[in-house]
């Protein structure tokens, strides 16, 4: 009877460990993804191009224009 219990534990332990590991990795990945996507879409992450910033500087400093 003891051998049957040990076999049952070994039979279920491996898939249980794999599923638990998969759940932990998935939860970690989704939590990281949830924090990265909003930062990619935020206006602070968009930098003006070189031409846009040069045009703005010229407009502010030019007295003749």
C-alpha positions in Angstrom: 0.0 0.0 0.0 2.9 2.4 0.8 4.4 1.8 -2.7 1.0 2.7 -4.3 0.9 6.0 -2.4 4.5 6.9 -3.4 3.7 6.1 -7.0 0.6 8.3 -6.9 2.5 11.2 -5.4 5.3 10.9 -8.1 2.7 10.6 -10.8 0.9 13.8 -9.8 3.9 15.8 -8.5 5.6 16.4 -11.8 2.6 17.8 -13.7 1.6 19.8 -10.6 5.1 21.4 -10.4 5.0 22.2 -14.1 1.6 23.8 -13.9 2.5 25.8 -10.8 5.7 27.1 -12.5 3.7 28.0 -15.6 1.2 30.0 -13.5 4.0 31.8 -11.7 5.8 32.7 -14.9 2.6 33.8 -16.6 1.5 36.0 -13.7 4.9 37.6 -13.6 4.9 38.2 -17.4 1.4 39.7 -17.3 2.2 42.0 -14.4 5.3 43.3 -16.3 3.2 43.7 -19.5 0.5 45.6 -17.6 3.1 48.2 -16.4 5.0 48.5 -19.7 2.1 49.1 -22.1 0.8 52.3 -20.5 4.3 53.7 -20.4 4.7 53.1 -24.1 1.5 54.9 -24.8 2.1 57.9 -22.5 2.8 61.3 -24.1 6.0 61.6 -21.9 7.6 58.8 -23.8 7.2 60.5 -27.2 10.2 62.6 -28.0 10.1 65.3 -30.6 12.2 64.8 -33.7 15.2 66.9 -34.4 13.4 68.9 -37.0 10.5 69.7 -34.8 12.6 70.9 -31.9 14.8 73.0 -34.2 11.7 74.6 -35.7 10.3 75.5 -32.3 13.6 77.0 -31.1 13.9 79.1 -34.2 10.4 80.4 -33.8 10.9 81.4 -30.2 14.3 83.1 -30.6 13.6 84.9 -33.9 12.6 88.5 -33.6 12.2 89.1 -37.3 9.8 86.2 -38.0 
